[in-house]
Amino acid sequence: MVSKSRTVYVCAECGAQASKWSGQCGDCGAWNTLQEASATPPAGKSAATFASYAGQAVAEACTLADVDAESEIRQSCGNGELDRVLGGGLVDGSVTLIGGDPGIGKSTLLLQVLAELAARNQTLYVSGEESPRQIGLRAQRLHLARDRLRLLPEINVERILSVAELERPRAMVIDSIQTVFTERLQSAPGSVAQVRESAAQLVRFAKASGTALFLVGHVTKEGAIAGPRVLEHMVDTVLYFEGDSGGRLRALRAVKNRYGPVNELGVFAMTEHGLKEVSNPSAIFLSRHESPVAGSVIMVTREGTRPLLVEIQALVDECHGNHPRRVTLGLEQNRLAMLLAVLHRHGGVAMYDQDVYVNAVGGVRIAETAADLAVLLAALSSFRDRPLPADLVVFGEVGLAGEIRPVPNGEERLREAAKHGFKQAIVPRANLPRRGGRVEGLEARGVGRLAEVMGELWG
């Protein structure tokens, strides 16, 4: 007889286990945190399955010097922007989790990728949300080749793995992980236990068979991937789709990547024929006003290994209430309040009676401190109603003592600005080209204090 798996209930807060469900955890006292989980998988079945996947029943230790670090095999997805975000291509046996708002383009992108890969290798698209007819209509609308793309409408993970063992795909998509369930648990699909156990079985299959696996994940109203947090730890790469589903631009950001750089950014444009690569996103994030306008500054940010030119806009207006507003879009709001305090203390400009609005054009999010100097100069330009030169680019971190601190990869940022036709730059002194070198076509001026910047621009 095959013994059934034993079900336990695990607290999502502290990890304590209980033999039966109750409204409150007996260890930490949290309410409604006990989730069903499988304590022991079915005897015989899981051991035999694992042995068949791994090819050996007993693991053997080895020294790190014996590991062939050059044996990593990558295949191109046929999409340059996705290859960039993945770190150079798709790795055999890798597991990638893609999250994003509904309608942002997750299924569209993966259908395009699998159609491209199907021309060279065996692929499998597992759909738990859409019917084969719906997927076929989408592929027809996108003008994708459909003769070799294999499709499986199924949500039972055991049946999915049985078909995958017969098909032996080089790449497989699960759309989505929240719809898949395992027969080992009695809870409904989408619950914490079902998502965790189903993902664990799929990850084991991918690692043992060498199949590159894509998992589509739903997101919560806060924007995080729904389900247990452990799901992001189980996979190799976590990608987030950013952007407005009603807009044209989409950004795909890597927040975790075991095979490449983190925070790499890929930019796409949604068209009637699907998602198209945007090879030069800097041109999209720049407004290129017909004449210089107050409150607009161009900065060079860095997303992963790619420098990007982004326009920072600020609007400073008289406050008509008791509490001046500090509003940011694409930037950190608390940092804006800190920078305005530095401007008051070390620049002699007070904005305590002004509303300040700052926006990063194009919907891009900037998390690095290189935007500090651009934010201050945009606010000053709007406050004084004095435009800055149209061919000027700036970047640099501003410290609490009023110093202008250097940022990484300064010379690379300057070369990117020169490539787009900018003639002058104000940067931290430590970011000037080394050994008296210069960037052709660009006059870079180094500054060390906030007062120097204000003197350079307004005397």
C-alpha positions in Angstrom: 0.0 0.0 0.0 1.1 3.5 -0.7 0.9 5.7 2.4 -0.8 9.1 2.1 1.0 12.3 2.9 0.4 13.8 6.3 -1.0 17.3 6.4 0.1 19.8 8.9 -0.6 23.5 9.3 2.3 26.0 9.2 2.2 29.6 10.6 3.1 32.1 7.9 4.5 34.4 10.5 6.7 32.3 12.7 6.8 28.9 10.9 5.4 26.9 13.8 3.6 23.7 12.9 0.3 22.4 14.2 -1.5 19.1 13.6 -4.9 20.9 13.0 -6.1 24.2 12.0 -7.1 26.9 14.5 -7.7 30.6 14.2 -4.7 31.7 16.2 -1.1 30.4 16.2 -0.2 28.9 19.6 3.4 30.1 19.4 3.3 33.7 18.2 -0.4 34.5 18.7 -1.0 35.8 15.2 -4.5 35.3 13.8 -5.5 33.5 10.6 -1.9 32.6 9.6 -2.1 28.8 9.7 -1.8 27.4 6.2 -2.1 23.8 5.0 1.1 22.1 4.0 2.4 18.6 3.2 4.6 17.2 6.0 5.8 14.0 4.3 5.4 13.3 0.5 4.0 9.9 -0.5 6.4 7.2 0.4 8.1 5.5 -2.5 6.7 7.8 -5.1 8.7 10.9 -4.4 12.0 9.0 -3.8 11.6 7.1 -7.0 10.7 10.2 -8.9 13.6 12.1 -7.5 16.0 9.3 -8.3 14.7 9.1 -11.9 15.2 12.9 -12.2 18.7 13.1 -10.6 20.0 9.8 -12.0 21.5 8.8 -8.7 20.1 8.0 -5.3 23.0 9.2 -3.2 24.6 12.7 -3.5 28.3 13.0 -3.6 30.4 16.0 -2.4 33.1 17.5 -4.5 35.5 20.4 -4.3 34.7 23.7 -5.9 37.8 23.4 -8.1 36.3 20.3 -9.8 33.2 22.3 -10.9 33.2 23.4 -14.5 32.2 27.0 -14.3 32.3 27.3 -18.1 29.7 24.6 -18.8 26.7 27.1 -18.5 24.8 26.9 -21.8 22.7 29.8 -22.9 20.2 30.1 -25.7 18.9 33.4 -27.1 15.2 34.1 -26.6 15.1 35.9 -30.0 14.4 39.1 -28.0 17.4 41.3 -27.3 15.8 43.2 -24.4 14.7 39.9 -22.6 18.2 38.5 -23.2 19.7 41.5 -21.6 17.5 41.3 -18.5 18.2 37.5 -18.2 21.9 38.2 -18.3 22.8 37.2 -21.8 20.2 34.6 -22.7 18.2 31.7 -21.3 20.1 29.1 -19.2 19.1 25.4 -19.3 17.4 24.3 -16.1 16.8 27.9 -15.0 13.5 28.9 -13.4 12.2 32.4 -14.0 9.2 34.0 -12.3 7.5 36.9 -14.1 5.1 39.2 -12.3 3.1 42.2 -13.3 -0.3 43.8 -13.3 -3.2 42.2 -15.4 -3.0 43.2 -19.0 0.6 44.4 -18.8 1.9 41.9 -21.4 3.3 38.9 -19.5 1.4 36.2 -21.6 2.0 38.1 -24.8 5.8 38.3 -24.3 6.1 34.6 -23.3 4.0 33.5 -26.2 6.3 35.5 -28.5 9.4 34.0 -26.9 8.1 30.4 -27.1 7.0 30.8 -30.7 10.6 32.0 -31.5 12.2 29.1 -29.5 9.9 26.5 -31.1 11.5 27.1 -34.5 14.8 25.6 -33.0 13.8 23.4 -30.1 10.9 21.6 -28.5 8.7 23.9 -26.3 5.6 23.6 -24.2 3.1 26.3 -23.2 0.9 25.2 -20.2 -2.2 27.4 -19.8 -4.4 27.3 -16.7 -6.3 30.5 -17.4 -7.0 30.7 -21.1 -8.5 28.2 -23.5 -6.5 26.9 -26.5 -8.8 29.0 -28.8 -8.0 32.2 -26.9 -4.3 31.5 -27.2 -4.6 30.6 -30.8 -6.5 33.9 -31.6 -3.7 35.9 -29.8 -1.0 34.1 -31.8 -2.9 34.8 -35.0 -3.3 38.4 -34.1 0.5 38.7 -33.4 1.4 36.9 -36.6 3.3 34.1 -34.8 4.2 30.8 -36.3 1.9 28.2 -34.8 2.9 24.9 -36.5 5.5 23.8 -33.9 4.3 25.5 -30.7 3.0 22.8 -28.4 0.1 23.8 -26.1 -1.3 22.1 -22.9 -4.4 23.3 -21.2 -4.0 21.8 -17.7 -3.8 22.8 -14.1 -2.9 19.6 -12.3 0.8 19.6 -11.7 1.2 15.8 -11.7 -0.4 15.6 -15.2 1.7 18.5 -16.4 4.9 16.8 -15.3 3.8 13.5 -17.0 3.2 15.3 -20.3 6.5 17.2 -19.9 8.4 14.0 -19.4 7.0 12.7 -22.7 7.5 16.0 -24.6 10.9 16.8 -23.1 10.7 20.5 -23.9 13.8 22.7 -23.9 11.6 25.6 -22.6 8.3 25.5 -20.8 5.8 28.2 -19.6 3.3 27.8 -16.7 0.6 30.5 -17.0 0.0 30.9 -14.2 1.4 29.3 -11.0 -1.6 30.5 -9.0 -3.9 28.3 -11.1 -1.9 25.1 -10.7 -2.6 22.6 -7.9 -1.2 19.3 -6.7 -3.3 16.2 -5.6 -1.2 15.9 -2.4 -3.1 18.8 -0.8 -6.8 19.4 -0.4 -6.7 23.2 -0.4 -7.9 25.2 -3.4 -5.6 26.3 -6.2 -3.9 29.6 -5.4 -3.6 29.0 -1.7 -0.2 29.4 0.0 0.3 25.7 0.4 -0.7 24.8 -3.2 1.5 27.5 -4.8 4.5 26.5 -2.7 4.1 22.7 -3.3 3.3 23.0 -7.0 6.2 25.3 -7.6 8.6 23.0 -5.7 7.7 20.1 -8.0 8.1 22.2 -11.1 11.5 23.5 -9.9 12.7 20.0 -9.2 11.7 18.9 -12.7 13.4 21.9 -14.3 16.7 21.3 -12.5 16.8 17.6 -13.2 15.7 17.7 -16.8 17.5 20.9 -17.9 14.2 22.5 -19.0 14.2 26.3 -18.9 11.0 27.1 -17.0 9.0 30.3 -16.9 6.4 30.8 -14.2 3.8 33.6 -14.5 2.8 35.1 -11.2 -0.2 37.2 -10.2 0.5 40.4 -8.2 -1.2 41.9 -5.2 -2.7 45.4 -5.0 0.6 46.5 -3.5 2.4 45.3 -6.7 4.2 42.3 -5.1 3.9 38.8 -6.5 1.0 37.0 -4.8 1.6 33.9 -2.8 4.2 32.9 -0.3 7.4 34.9 -0.2 9.3 31.6 -0.4 8.2 31.4 -4.0 10.7 34.1 -4.9 13.5 32.3 -3.1 12.8 29.0 -4.9 13.4 30.4 -8.4 16.6 31.6 -10.1 15.3 34.9 -11.6 12.5 37.2 -10.6 11.3 39.7 -13.2 8.7 42.5 -12.8 6.8 44.2 -15.6 6.4 47.9 -14.9 4.3 50.5 -16.6 0.8 51.6 -17.2 -1.3 48.9 -18.9 -3.1 51.6 -20.8 0.2 53.2 -22.0 2.5 52.1 -24.8 5.8 51.6 -22.9 6.6 48.6 -20.7 9.7 48.1 -18.6 10.9 44.6 -17.5 13.2 44.7 -14.4 15.2 41.9 -12.9 15.0 42.1 -9.1 16.8 38.8 -8.6 19.1 36.9 -11.0 21.4 34.1 -10.2 22.8 34.1 -13.8 23.3 37.8 -14.4 23.2 41.4 -13.0 20.4 42.5 -10.8 18.3 45.6 -11.6 18.9 45.2 -15.3 16.1 46.9 -17.3 14.5 46.0 -20.6 12.2 48.4 -22.4 9.4 47.3 -24.7 6.7 49.1 -26.7 3.3 47.5 -26.9 2.1 47.5 -30.5 -0.7 45.8 -32.5 1.8 43.0 -33.3 2.9 42.4 -29.7 5.8 43.7 -27.6 8.6 45.2 -29.6 12.1 45.9 -28.4 13.2 49.5 -27.7 16.9 49.5 -28.3 17.4 53.2 -27.5 15.2 54.0 -24.5 17.0 57.3 -23.7 15.3 58.9 -26.8 11.9 58.1 -25.3 12.6 59.5 -21.8 13.7 62.9 -23.2 11.1 65.5 -24.1 13.3 67.7 -26.3 11.5 71.0 -25.8 11.4 73.4 -28.6 12.9 76.1 -26.3 14.4 75.8 -22.8 11.8 75.6 -20.0 12.2 76.2 -16.3 12.2 73.2 -14.0 13.6 70.7 -16.5 17.0 69.0 -16.1 18.5 66.0 -17.9 20.4 63.4 -15.9 22.1 60.1 -16.6 20.9 57.2 -14.5 22.1 53.6 -14.7 19.9 50.6 -14.8 21.9 47.4 -14.4 24.7 47.7 -17.1 22.8 50.3 -19.2 23.1 54.1 -18.8 19.9 56.0 -19.5 19.2 59.6 -20.1 16.1 60.7 -18.1 14.4 64.1 -17.8 13.7 65.3 -14.3 10.9 67.9 -14.1 10.0 70.0 -11.0 7.2 72.4 -10.3 7.6 74.8 -7.4 4.4 76.8 -6.6 3.2 78.9 -3.6 1.5 76.8 -0.9 -2.0 77.9 -0.1 -2.5 75.6 2.8 -0.9 75.0 6.2 1.3 72.1 5.1 3.5 72.4 1.9 3.2 69.3 -0.3 6.2 67.2 -1.3 5.1 65.0 -4.2 7.4 62.7 -6.3 6.7 60.3 -9.2 9.5 57.8 -9.9 11.7 59.1 -7.1 11.8 58.7 -3.3 9.6 61.3 -1.5 11.6 61.3 1.8 14.8 62.0 -0.1 13.2 65.1 -1.7 12.4 66.5 1.7 16.0 65.9 2.8 17.4 67.6 -0.3 15.2 70.7 0.2 16.6 70.9 3.7 20.2 70.7 2.4 19.3 73.4 -0.2 18.1 75.7 2.6 21.0 75.1 4.9 23.9 75.1 2.4 22.4 77.0 -0.5 20.5 79.7 1.3 17.2 79.0 -0.6 14.2 78.3 1.5 11.1 76.5 0.1 9.2 75.8 3.4 6.3 77.9 2.1 6.2 76.2 -1.4 4.6 73.1 -2.8 7.3 71.0 -4.7 6.3 68.4 -7.3 9.0 66.3 -8.9 8.5 63.8 -11.8 10.8 61.4 -13.7 9.5 61.6 -17.3 8.4 58.5 -19.1 7.3 56.6 -16.0 10.8 55.3 -15.2 11.7 54.7 -11.5 15.0 56.0 -10.2 16.3 54.5 -7.0 19.9 55.6 -7.1 21.3 58.7 -5.4 22.8 60.0 -8.7 19.5 61.9 -9.2 20.1 64.2 -6.2 21.8 67.0 -8.0 19.2 66.9 -10.9 16.3 67.1 -8.5 17.8 70.1 -6.7 18.6 72.0 -9.9 15.2 71.3 -11.4 13.5 72.6 -8.2 15.8 75.7 -8.2 15.1 76.3 -11.9 11.4 76.2 -11.4 11.5 78.3 -8.2 13.5 81.1 -9.9 11.8 80.6 -13.2 15.2 80.5 -15.0 15.7 77.7 -17.5 18.9 75.7 -17.7 20.8 75.2 -20.9 19.2 72.6 -23.2 22.5 70.9 -23.9 23.3 70.4 -20.2 23.4 67.1 -18.4 24.0 66.6 -14.6 24.3 63.8 -12.1 25.7 63.4 -8.6 24.8 62.6 -5.0 24.2 65.4 -2.5 25.3 64.9 1.1 23.9 66.4 4.2 27.0 68.6 4.6 26.3 70.1 1.1 29.1 68.1 -0.6 28.6 66.7 -4.1 29.6 63.0 -3.9 30.7 60.8 -6.8 28.5 58.0 -8.3 29.6 54.8 -10.0 30.5 54.6 -13.7 30.8 58.4 -14.1 32.8 58.3 -17.3 30.4 55.8 -19.0 27.5 58.2 -18.1 29.4 61.1 -19.8 30.0 59.0 -22.9 26.2 58.2 -23.1 25.4 61.9 -22.8 27.9 62.9 -25.5 26.4 60.2 -27.8 23.0 61.9 -27.6 24.4 65.4 -28.5 24.8 67.0 -25.1 27.7 69.6 -25.0 28.2 70.3 -21.3 27.9 68.5 -18.0 28.1 69.3 -14.3 29.3 66.3 -12.4 31.1 65.5 -9.1 34.8 66.3 -9.4 35.8 62.7 -8.7 33.7 61.6 -11.8 35.7 63.6 -14.3 37.6 61.6 -16.9 40.8 60.3 -15.3 44.4 61.4 -16.1 43.4 64.6 -17.8 41.2 62.7 -20.4 38.0 64.1 -21.8 34.9 62.9 -23.5 34.9 64.0 -27.1 32.3 66.7 -27.8 31.4 67.2 -24.1 32.7 69.8 -21.7 32.6 68.4 -18.2 32.9 70.6 -15.2 33.6 69.1 -11.8 32.1 70.5 -8.6 32.6 69.6 -4.9 30.0 71.7 -3.1 26.4 72.8 -3.7 27.5 76.4 -3.6 29.9 75.8 -6.5 27.0 74.3 -8.6 24.8 77.4 -8.0 27.8 79.7 -8.9 28.4 77.8 -12.1 24.8 78.1 -13.3 23.6 81.4 -11.9 26.7 83.2 -10.7 
